[in-house]
Amino acid sequence: MSKHLLKGLHSLQFRTKITLGMALMLIFSGLSIGLLLSAMSSRALLDEGKKRGMALSAGLAFRLAEPLLAMDFLQMKNLIDNTHHQYGDVLYIFLTDTSGNVLSHTFSGGGFPHDLLRVNRDSRRPQPLLLETERGAVYDFNVGIILGEKNLGSVRLGLSRSKMDAQIRQQRLISLVGTLGVVSLGIVLALWFARTVTLRLNRLRESAEEIVKGNLNVQVGVPLEKNCWDIMECAKLDCPAHGDTRRRCWYLAGTLCPHCRGKEYPLKIESCRHCPVFRYNFGDEIQDLAEAFDVMAVTIKNHIEELTEREKTIARQQELLKTIMNVTPDFITLQDKELTYRFASKAFCDYFNLNEDEVIGKTDFDIFSERQADLNFHEDKQILLTGHSLAKEITFKRPDGQRWFHIVKVPVADQDGGIMGLLLTARDISMLKKIQEQLIQSQKMEDLGRLAGGVAHEINTPLGIILGYTQLLMDDITDQELLENLQVVEKQAKICRKIVADLLGFSRHSQSVREAVDLNGSLREVVQLVEHAFSLKGITIIQHLDETVPPLDGNKERLKQVWLNLLNNGADAIGQDGVIVVRSRRGTGGQIEVSVADTGQGVTQGNLNKIFDPFFTTKQVGKGTGLGLSVSFGIIKEHGGTISAQSPAPVEYLAGAVPPFGLSGPGTVFLVELPPREVVY
Amino acid sequence: MIEPGRRMPQPVLILCAFLTAVLLVACGEGEKPVKVSLDKRREIAAKPPQPAITYAYLPQYSHTESFQRHQQLVEYLAEETGLSIRQVFPDTFAHHISMFGQGKIDISFSNPFVYVNLANRYGARAMARIVEEDGRAEFRGQIIARRDNEAIRSVEDCRGKSWVAVDPSSAGGYLFPLGLFVDHGLTLRDFQEVVFSGGRQENVILGVYAGLHDFGTIREGSLKVVEDKIDIGQIKVVATSRPYPGWVYAYSPRLSQEAADKIRAAMLKLDYAHDPRHRAILEAARFIGFVPSDDRDFDPIRELNRKVGLEGE
């Protein structure tokens, strides 16, 4: 029950609480004081009544001494009757001598109430004695008639309490009405006071609610009657307090009053206390609170604006950083001391086909295979322990080919110099590796050509001698069988001479005779030469020759050799029935492009970068020397051009090769790029 | 409701204590009445006093004063003689005389005029005279006036003035001064008026003090009685009479000689100088002792009576 009461009290409005509290206090104090005063005055009235009774009795006792000594019964009777009649609340008086004989009394109607002789017999006892009689409560006074030390008798006087009680009741009523009046007035004052206090507190509360809602343009403090610039009669327009009606100048920094001395709140408040502005405008604690509240609102507003601006800047920078991190193709990750990922770049996530959420907060054991994770763990721990960074290259096979990565792991130090994490960067260097390989291949080819040229040059002379002498012998020998053998020798020697000539052609670097060559013309001549022989195998040659192709600078015969090699290569790849598409056109950079595409069986990806090697062939033994493409490579290179192959051939290079000729295979296209003839003006 | 084991908050405790105290103070009259019936009545009668020797002091002062002066002496006499003695209080001198005549007074303590009267009329017999505080067994009368009354400087100046006296029977307060006036050739007709104050010396002094009368006559020593009531410096003594025998104890012829002797012996036994108890008794009675006396001591009084025309009373 007390819990409910407390809860009920707690949920009351502050104003009600103040009013209730003060009312209770007033009622309590009023009742206490009223009761106390009432009790005191009641007691005083009773005491007064008793004193009066005592005075009456004592007076009577004094006056009765004479008649008592003289035994003047008439005077005794007169005296007590006189007093009895004079005071309405005196119920009886009687006089006794020392032996207890009643000498005189005021009871009329015969007889004497002998009960009275039984009580209050000793006048030395505290007087009076309260009696309960048929006529209500009575104070019985017993006063001795004493002369010197001699007791002559005593006077007994009965004083009715009803009159005193009536007076007490009246006084209590007056006390009650008075107390109620004062308490009521107090409650009205408490109501007014509570309203005055809570009005301002409510304004504070409403303002606080506004601030919670985000409205910082609140003003709780009452507008001032006189602002500081009015009181100081100053015209310092550049003072921060000048014109600011919302904030009090003693809360503002940098005010220009002489005794402010440029101090800030709260350092300046001590000097402000003596300032006339402060003395004039400073209010009570609630006003002070309201004004401080206004200052707080304005300060918060300024701070929030600053924070918002900073937040925007940070967000911009974050966005920029994120963009950089996400755009960079390198893998960047940051792990903490427990090797949990705190950051992972987009490239990293994409590469491992993960979302950022699947990486952040995880370790390698959650992302990679256990073996890989264990490997990384030990490596990373080593870095964290030693503080030495690590750089390495790794390679692994992926469905799209061999990949190479250059990895750098760096320990990250915090402000205290301790290691707080690990930064990893990894760059895909597969392309770089490929180019490196190509460079090595080129170097190899060059070395091979030089070697082959040297060998061919040395063999060429003995071979010429062998062929010369064989032909001389043939002229001299008539034996048919011997002659046939010599013919075999001659034939094989000629084959050797051709091989040697090809090797010399592949390795020749000396500039041969150069002239303007009509590219299309050279192509047509070669096509015309082989067209018939190819048609026998069902191979069709389609020509798309761009007539705008400019002439080029070169050796026509050697170029024709290249075209012948390429066409023969295509026909060999087709075997039976197919199409070879020959095309010439101007390239984007002014280069002249020639492509020879076939519908043959194509070249495997593995062999594609070996086809220009000397003696490399996929043909059956004895079908080719493996020098055709090598020689072509040498010739094109001599002309300052490039030659490359793609397999399967993109469809654009096989335009016009429609079925039924069919596309029996993926085919190969050889692309030759040659520089146009330099025009000298 | 206060939970068990949880202490009541101190302010609440103080409040409760205060309220209790206030209520106790407010409601605690604490008087228990005694039941008494005023309607249950019966007739009562006073028991008659035991027979005793009655002792009366001539009502020169109020009864209470007389009582206070003589109560101890009466008690002493009763104790000393083994007799039952009770003081009675006549209202006036005449009453005293008549009570003596009626036998209601056995021992009378009176001035010499009253004694002469009692002796002449009822056969009273003197047994002892008192010794005044000044050590004399005689006393005098005084004529007093207001100090600022320049008209009265001598006995003769009293002629034609208003005279207040104690009582026609008063020795010091009337007869002694009257004898003095007669000696100076003044008779009662020579005064504007002669007023009696009802036997009270105090009334004479107060009457003069108040200016109601030009002069008054009192017993010597009476001024001291009123010194706590008025400024007696305002009163001057104009003249003093010759000394006459003082107050006297006489006994009624009804009283046995034996009892009278016992009482006289007890009186004469009182020793003011050496016995503190006796001293207290005598101080209360305003004298310091007794001397034996007989009727002859009062012849000068009888002489004065004749002089002022009281002879034969």
Contacts between the chains, C-beta under 8 A, distances in Angstrom:
chain1	res1	chain2	res2	distance
A	1	B	1	5.8
A	2	B	1	5.0
A	2	B	2	7.8
A	28	B	15	7.7
A	28	B	19	7.9
A	31	B	22	7.9
A	32	B	18	7.0
A	32	B	19	7.3
A	32	B	22	4.9
A	35	B	22	5.3
A	35	B	23	7.1
A	35	B	25	7.6
A	35	B	26	4.0
A	36	B	22	5.7
A	36	B	25	6.1
A	36	B	26	6.6
A	38	B	26	6.5
A	39	B	25	5.1
A	39	B	26	4.0
A	39	B	27	7.5
A	40	B	25	7.9
A	42	B	29	7.9
A	43	B	29	7.8
A	46	B	29	7.6
A	65	B	63	7.3
A	65	B	64	5.1
A	65	B	67	8.0
A	66	B	62	6.3
A	66	B	63	4.7
A	66	B	64	6.1
A	69	B	63	4.1
A	69	B	64	6.7
A	69	B	66	7.8
A	69	B	67	5.4
A	69	B	89	4.7
A	70	B	63	5.5
A	70	B	89	4.4
A	70	B	91	6.3
A	71	B	89	7.8
A	72	B	91	7.8
A	91	B	38	7.5
A	92	B	38	7.3
A	97	B	46	7.6
A	99	B	47	6.6
A	101	B	44	7.9
A	101	B	46	4.1
A	101	B	47	5.9
A	102	B	44	5.4
A	102	B	46	7.0
A	103	B	46	6.4
A	107	B	41	7.1
A	109	B	41	8.0
A	110	B	41	6.8
A	110	B	43	7.2
A	111	B	41	2.9
A	111	B	42	5.3
A	111	B	43	5.6
A	112	B	41	5.7
A	112	B	42	6.8
A	112	B	43	7.3
A	112	B	44	4.9
A	113	B	36	7.4
A	113	B	37	6.3
A	113	B	38	4.7
A	113	B	39	7.0
A	113	B	40	6.0
A	113	B	41	5.3
A	114	B	40	7.0
A	114	B	41	7.1
A	114	B	42	5.5
A	114	B	44	7.2
A	115	B	36	4.6
A	115	B	37	5.1
A	115	B	38	7.6
A	115	B	40	6.0
A	116	B	36	6.3
A	116	B	38	7.6
A	118	B	36	7.8
A	119	B	34	5.4
A	119	B	36	5.9
A	120	B	34	7.9
A	129	B	34	6.3
A	130	B	31	4.7
A	130	B	32	7.2
A	130	B	33	4.3
A	130	B	34	6.9
A	131	B	33	5.9
A	131	B	34	5.4
A	131	B	35	7.5
A	131	B	36	4.5
A	132	B	33	3.8
A	132	B	34	6.8
A	132	B	35	4.9
A	132	B	36	6.9
A	133	B	35	8.0
A	133	B	36	5.4
A	133	B	37	6.8
A	133	B	38	4.8
A	134	B	37	6.5
A	134	B	38	5.8
A	134	B	39	5.6
A	135	B	38	6.3
A	137	B	33	5.8
A	138	B	36	7.7
A	140	B	36	7.8
A	147	B	64	5.5
A	147	B	67	5.3
A	147	B	68	5.6
A	147	B	71	7.4
A	148	B	67	8.0
A	148	B	68	5.1
A	148	B	71	6.8
A	148	B	284	8.0
A	150	B	67	7.5
A	150	B	71	5.7
